[in-house]
Amino acid sequence: MSLLPDNERILLGPGPSLTSPRVMRAMASPTVSHLDPLMTRLLDDVRARLQRCFRAADGSFAFAVSGTGTAGMETAVANLIREGTRATVVVTGYFGDRLAQMCERYGAVVSRVEVEWGRACDPDALRRHLEATPADIVAMVHAETSTGVLNPVADLARIARAQHALTIVDAVTSFGGHPLDVGGWGIDACYSCTQKCLGAPSGLAPVVFGPRALERRVKCRSFYFDLALLEDYWLRRKYHHTMSSTLVYALDEALAIVEEEGLEARWARHERNHRTLIETLKEIGLGVLPREGERLWTLNAVRVPGGVDEAGVRKHLLDEFNIEIGSGLGPLAGKIWRIGLMGASSSPRLIVLLGGALQRALSCVTRAS
Ligand SMILES: Cc1ncc(COP(=O)(O)O)c(C=O)c1O
């Protein structure tokens, strides 16, 4: 008996999202080695595409790390933080907390700007915090996947820069779905993943270091995430590790699709579909946690109505409709569902399907309990 899935799960959770058919076809191409001349050309193409899609400043180094979004986070932290670095971390949920933990592991003296889960960070709160507690690094999550909240990164990065701090931005749930302008907003290091708004499977983490970050890098304690060694591989073709050609095909094709659609058009599609989902939810009596203006378009934190079996509804959607949605994390466990509309999963057709399925699930699960 094969354990492989025999039909496509409709992935509407916090990630992974659906993989575009073109990306699936790209991954079926023959394997080449990590130093093959063809691979070299692909790596150059990926670098150029990432540079454009991140809107990185001239003199930046954009590339992809082997691993998931967390590997991107670790690459940014491991190359900018050493023992005693003063790091201010904006914590608006689970992934802000992960970022703070990561900074601590690399020896930073961390001070947190703690924000109530479900709210975005007020730029004035960061300004006041930095005036009282100066920092070398300010780290923040753009799209907080645990709460469905968008942080005002352009403003937060401006404040950090005015205090001479470098910024690290987690764009795992925003890159390719929300406006992001690494160069224009003065972000120094930014990372993402492949399995959310880009529409490829997980396995690579796009990362970009701007010119100031490249200058102020520290001696990296990690071998695998060492920027200098990764530059040697990406720029000077020196062996570092056996990078997967299959995943590079996937990322290159996913970025080609993003550029063909156009960044602005893609952001607009994510916004439009998010608004349609909010209307659909309203029609069936469901609301979302974040307030208007702080909501992600890519990840919707939907309040579970009182008396409803949260896990039962998810199980019903999966068993009866082959649809995956996510549960809440930490203090929001049992209180929200997380519905992702990212990349190829951000589509009006899937919203109609989900709306109908959710209605059925709510009535069946409520009736049964
Ligand atoms: C905002 C954010 N940061 C980091 C991560 C970690 O990414 P990964 O699970 O790909 O390692 C996630 C995963 O969902 C995320 O949503």
The ligand as a Tripos MOL2 file, in Angstrom:
@<TRIPOS>MOLECULE
LIG
   16    16     1     0     0
SMALL
NO_CHARGES

@<TRIPOS>ATOM
      1 C1          6.3860   34.4670   10.5860 C.3       1 LIG1
      2 C2          7.0970   33.1440   10.5620 C.ar      1 LIG1
      3 N1          8.4130   33.1080   10.8280 N.ar      1 LIG1
      4 C3          9.1070   31.9590   10.8110 C.ar      1 LIG1
      5 C4          8.4720   30.7540   10.5210 C.ar      1 LIG1
      6 C5          9.2580   29.4970   10.5030 C.3       1 LIG1
      7 O1          9.2460   28.9650    9.2110 O.3       1 LIG1
      8 P1          9.4650   27.4240    8.9290 P.3       1 LIG1
      9 O2          8.3550   26.6650    9.5710 O.co2     1 LIG1
     10 O3          9.4120   27.3730    7.4150 O.co2     1 LIG1
     11 O4         10.7890   27.0470    9.4610 O.co2     1 LIG1
     12 C6          7.1050   30.7460   10.2420 C.ar      1 LIG1
     13 C7          6.4030   29.4920    9.9440 C.2       1 LIG1
     14 O5          5.2260   29.4480    9.7710 O.2       1 LIG1
     15 C8          6.4110   31.9720   10.2620 C.ar      1 LIG1
     16 O6          5.1070   32.0180    9.9940 O.3       1 LIG1
@<TRIPOS>BOND
     1     1     2 1
     2     2     3 ar
     3     2    15 ar
     4     3     4 ar
     5     4     5 ar
     6     5     6 1
     7     5    12 ar
     8     6     7 1
     9     7     8 1
    10     8     9 2
    11     8    10 1
    12     8    11 1
    13    12    13 1
    14    12    15 ar
    15    13    14 2
    16    15    16 1
@<TRIPOS>SUBSTRUCTURE
     1 LIG1         1 GROUP 0 **** ****
